[in-house]
Amino acid sequence: MLSIDDQIAVFRRGATAILPDEEALRKKLIQGRTLRLKLGVDPTKPDLHLGHTVQLRKARQLQDLGHHLDFIIGNFTAMVGDPTGQSATRPALGAADVDACARTYVEQAFRILDPARTTVWYNADWLAPLTMREVIDLASRVTVARILERDDFLKRFQASQPIHLHELLYPLLQAYDSVHLRSDVELGGTDQTFNLLTARTVQERFGGEAQVVLTMPLLRGTDGDKKMSKSLGNAVGITDAPLEMYSRVLSIPDDVMREWFELVTEAPLADIEGLFAALAAGSRHPKDVKKLLARSIVAMYAGPDESEPAEREWEKIHEVRAFHAPEDTQPFAPPAVGEAPAAALRLLDLAAAAGFTAKSGEPLSRSELRRLIEQGGVAVDGEAVRDFSAQIALRDGLVLSKGNKVFRRLRLP
């Protein structure tokens, strides 16, 4: 087993916070025993996407340190409905729907988790038998004022939107899972912070030792903006076909690539640092880095033999067309930067030099170019780049395009 400091470094990688602090975690690790990790999920959808894997992968890293995971399927809490992030009361699911989702959820989760260090629990086993007296006793452990501190509830209260009583009970039910299993460390997304901290309070008020909370960031979806969600259409499913998976990874904005490398791949941090240093220096093209990311993800979930065929098929469909700009494409020269030729330039500066114009024929201003880039309207060698500050490695013949009709070809002196 690694030293305490090295273990804490593994806990810390990619995490948003260790609560209340690292010292609380150190006190548990210094006991030299196998910690009981807790990860709870409400099976409201049948399929997992990369956003779900952020916490699952962190759990696997901690399992590899020798700790044991209590993987809780919230087949009772799913029927109550987690109010996290909801602007209205979430419809409760029926038992049949929850059970169907749970079966596929567990099967897919074990593509990541270590079965030998995982116990699967269903929280209906201990929540459903609670008597009314026991529910009242549980509710007595936390004040209404404490529950109403929750941001979701506060916003709805201030907007005069209804908050139903059963929603106030949800954090307590999730907390009781930690009491029942005597959890040492609970993992969750940053949106679950209130629930996870409530569990610490409830554990102590039942006479137990409070768990440490490990929060993980919410993975941005393929739109580069909102939390990954199948309902928003910005998700990459871990059971997607290899070509579909590869294609969706290739569609992400450049500015989320590093986040995806750190949160959903096994690449060592030192390798990631080197990769993005090369990208910033202009010695690596964003598309090459994104292809590496796509191959890595396909290899993890579809199998190592599927990544290269998926890439070849994608190139056959997209790149042949993208790199064949018209023969009479208007050339342009890079802007002068100092005395020596630049190896790379910001996309905004390169697009300004390309001389793109509006429909009126007037040259686009830099602010107009910036908006156009952020909207995905400028492509480099057929690949839309939404980061106007992205460093583009200069090479003779590079093609910049505005939409799918206006092309400019870079000519180096």
N, C-alpha and C positions, 0 to 999 in steps of 0.2 A: 504494500500500500504506500502511496505517496506521502510525503511529509505534510503536516498541517498547512503550511504556507502554499505548497504546490496544490493541495486539494482546494483551498480557497480560491486559487487562481483559476481552477477549472470551474468552480461555481460562478466566478465572476465573469467568465468569457461570455460576451454577448448579452449579459443580463442588464436590466435597467436599474435594479436596486436589490440589495440584501437588507431586509428589515427585521428588527429595528436597526441592526448594524452588523458589521463583520465580526465584532467581538462576541456577539450572541452565538454566531455560527461556530466561532473558534471554541467556545465553551462546550458545545455539543461534540465537536470533532475530537477535542482533547481527551474525551472519555474513552476513545479508542474502540468504540463499538460500532456495529452496523446501524446506520441511521435509517429510520422509517421515513421514506419520501412519500409524498402524497400528490397525486395529480388526478383531479376530478374532471369529468366531461359529461355534459348533458347531450345524449345522442339525439339531436334534433334533425340531423341530415345523415343520409346513409354513407356518404363518401367523404374521405379526407382530402384536403388540399394542402399546399405547401405551408399556408399559414398555420395549420394545425401542427405541422411537424416541428415548428420552432420549439415548443415546449416538450414534445416527445423526444427530440434529439438531445435537448438539455438533460432530460431524465435519463437517457441512455448513457450520456457522458458520466453522470453521477453513479449509474449502475456499474460502469466500468471501473469506478473507484472502489467498488465493493459494497455499495449501499443497496438497499432493497426498496422497490417501488410498490406502493399500494395504489393500483390503478382503479379508480372508482368510476363506474358507469352510473350516472345519475338517473336511473330509471324511475325514481320517485320524484326527484327535484325537476326533471324534465316535464313532468305533468303539472308542476306548479308554475314553471316558467320563470327563467332568470330575467329580472328587470334591467340588467346591466345594459346601458347604452340605449334603452328604449324610451321613446317619447310618448308611448301609449302602452296600455296593458297588453302584454304578449298573450296570444291565444294559447291555452293549455293543450298539450297533445294527449291523444288517447294511448292507453297501454299497448295496444297492438302496434301502433306506429313507432312508439319508443323501442319496443322489443326488436322490431325489424331493423331499425337503424343501429341498435346496439350490436347486433350480430356482425354486421359488416364493419362497424367501427373497430371492434376488438380485433377482427381478422386483419384489417389493414394496419392497425397500430403495431402489431407484432412483426411487421416488416422493419420496424425500427427498434422496438424494445427488446430486451433480453428476457426471454421467457423464464429462464432459470432464476432470475432475480425480480420477478414480477408476480404479484398476486392480484387477480382481478376480483373486484367486489362490486356488488349491486346494492346501492344504498336503500332500496325498498326493503331489504332484509332487516334493517334496524329502524328505519324511519316509519314504515307502514305500521308496525306493531305499537308505536307510542300511544299511550292513553291520553285522554284530554288532560288529566292531572299532570302528566309528564310534559305535555306541550306547554301548559301554563308555567310549569317550573322552568322550562327552557326559556320561555319568553321573559321570565322575571330576571334573567341574567344580564339583560341589556336594556337601557332606557330608550324611550321613544325619541328623545332629543338626539341620542347617539345615532339611531337609524336614520333620522331625518337630516343628519349631516351629509348623507350620501348625495353627491352632485346630481345624479339622475332624478332623485326624488325632489330635491330642492328646486330644480328647474321646472319640473312638472307642477309643483305646488305654486310657484310664482306665476306660472302661465295659466293657472286655474284648470289644469288638466287632472282628471281623476287618478287617484292612487288607491288601489284596492288593498284591503288588509292582508290578503294572502301574499302580496308582493313584499310587504314589510317582514314577513316571516322567512322569506327565501334566504337571506344571509345567515339567519340562525340555523336553518336546516343544513346549509353547507358547513357551517361551523361545527354542528353536532357530528358530522362525519369525522372531523379532526379529533373531537373528544372520544368518539367510539374507537378509533384506530390508534389513538395516542401518537399522532403524527409529530415528527421532529422537524421536518421541512416540508412546506407546501409550495408547489410551483403554480404559476398562473400568469396570464397576460396582465399588462398594466391596467387594463380596464377592470380587472378583478381585484384591484388593490384593497378596496373597502371590504369586500367579502373576506379576503384572506386575513386582514388585520382584525376583523370581527371575530374570526376563529381564535386568534390569540387571546382576546378578552374572555371568550366563552370557556376556553380550556382552563384558564387560570381560575375562573369563577366556579368551575367544577372541581377545583383542587388539583389540577394537573399542571404540567410544565408547558409554557407557551411555545408554540412552534416558531421556527424562523421562516420568514416569507421571502421567496425568490421570485421576483417579477421579471418577465421577459417582454421585449417590445412586440408590438403588433406589426406583422409583416405587411408592408404596402403591396397592393396588388399590381397587376400588369399596367394599370393606368398611372402608376407612380404617385397616387394621391391617397385614395381611400384604403382602409383596412381590407385585406383580401377577403372576398366573400363570393360564393357562387351566385347568390341572388343579385349581386352587382355586376356579374359577368367579367370580373377581373381576376379570376382564380385559375390556378394550374393544379388540376387534380392529380393525385399520385397514382391513379389507375388510368389516366389518359393514355391514349395510343402514343407511341414514341414520337411520331411526326407532329402530332398535335401538341404534345408537351414541349418539344424542341421549338416549334413555331411560336408558341405563346411566350416562352422565355425570351426569344429573339425580339419580341414586340415591346419589351419593357423600356422605359426611358433610361438613358445612361446614368442618371444621378441616383438610381436605386440599385445599381449593380453591386456596389460594395456591400450594401445592406444585405442583399441576397447571398453573396459569397459568405459573409460572416454568420448568417443565421440559418441557412439551409444547406450548406455544404460542409464537408469535413476538411476543407483546405486549412493547413496550419496558418496561424495569424502572420507569421513571418513571410510566408509565400504570398499572402494577400497584400501585405505591405509592399513587397517588391513589385507585384503586379501593378498596383495602382500608382506606385512611384514611376514606373515605366510609362504608364498611361499619361501621367501628368507631364512627363518629359517629352512626350510625343513619339517615343520609340515603340509604343504599341498602339494600334488603332482600336477605338472603342468596339468596333464590330468584332475584332479578333477576340477581345476579352469576353464579350457577350457570348460568342460561340463556345468559348471554353466553359463558361457558366452553364450554358444549355447542355453541352455534352456531359458535364458532371452530374447534372440533375437527372437527365435521361438514364445515365449509367446506374445511378442509385436506385431508381424506382422501376425502370423497365429492364434493366440488366446491362452489364458492360458491353455486350455484343450488339446492343441496339443503338448506341449513341452515334457511331459513324454512319451507319445506313440512314438514320434519321437526318443527319446533316447533309449527306449527299442528295437525299430526296428533296430537302428544303432548297438546296442550291439549284437543283434542276428546275424547280418550280419558280424560284424567285430571282436568283442571281443572274442567270443567263439573260433574262429580260432587263434587269436593273442596270447592268453594266454595258448595255448596248445603246448608248445615247446616239442620236442622229449624227451622220458623218459630218454634216455642216454645223455642228455645235459651235457656238461662238466661244472663242478662247478669251481668257483673261489672265492677267499677271497678278502675282501676290503683291500686297502693299509693301512699300519699303519700311523695314524696321531696323534702324541702325545701319552700320556699315556692312556687317556680315549677313548673308542670307539666313532667314529664320528657318528652323527645322520644323516648327509647328506654330500655328496661329489659333487664336480664339475663333470659333465658328462665326461669331458676329462680325469680326474684322474681315474674315474671308468672304462672307456673304456680301458685305458692303463693297468689297473690291470686285465682286462678280457683276455688279451693276444691275441687279434685279429692279424691275420697274412695276408700278401700279398699272391698272387697266388704262388709265389716262395717259400713260407713257412717261409720267414723272418718276424719277428715281425714288425708291422707297427710303424713307428716313431710317436712322438707326433704331429709333423707338418702334417704328413699324416693322422693321426686320426682326427686332427682338420678339415682338408679339407673334410674328409669323413663325419663328423658330419654336417658341414655346407651344404653339398650336400644332406642331408636327408638320409644318408646311415646307420645311427645307430638308433635303436629303443629301447625304454624302455617299457617293457611289451607290445610290439606290436605297440607302438606309436612313430613315428619318431620325434626326438627332434633335431632341427638345431642349437641350441645355445650351443656351447661347454662349456660355463661357467655356464650353468643352474645347480642349486643345486638339486640333486636327493636324495630324502629321502630314506635311506637304510632300507630294510626289507629282512628277510630271504626268499629266493625263487624268488626274483626279477629277471626278465629275460632281459638280454641285447642281442641284435641281430645285426649282420652285414649283411645287405641285407636280403634275405628271406631264407637263407640256413645255416647260421652260428649262433649258439646260445650259450650263456654262462649263467649259473644260479648262482646268488650270494648266498653264504653260509656264514652266520655270525657265529663267534665263540661263 
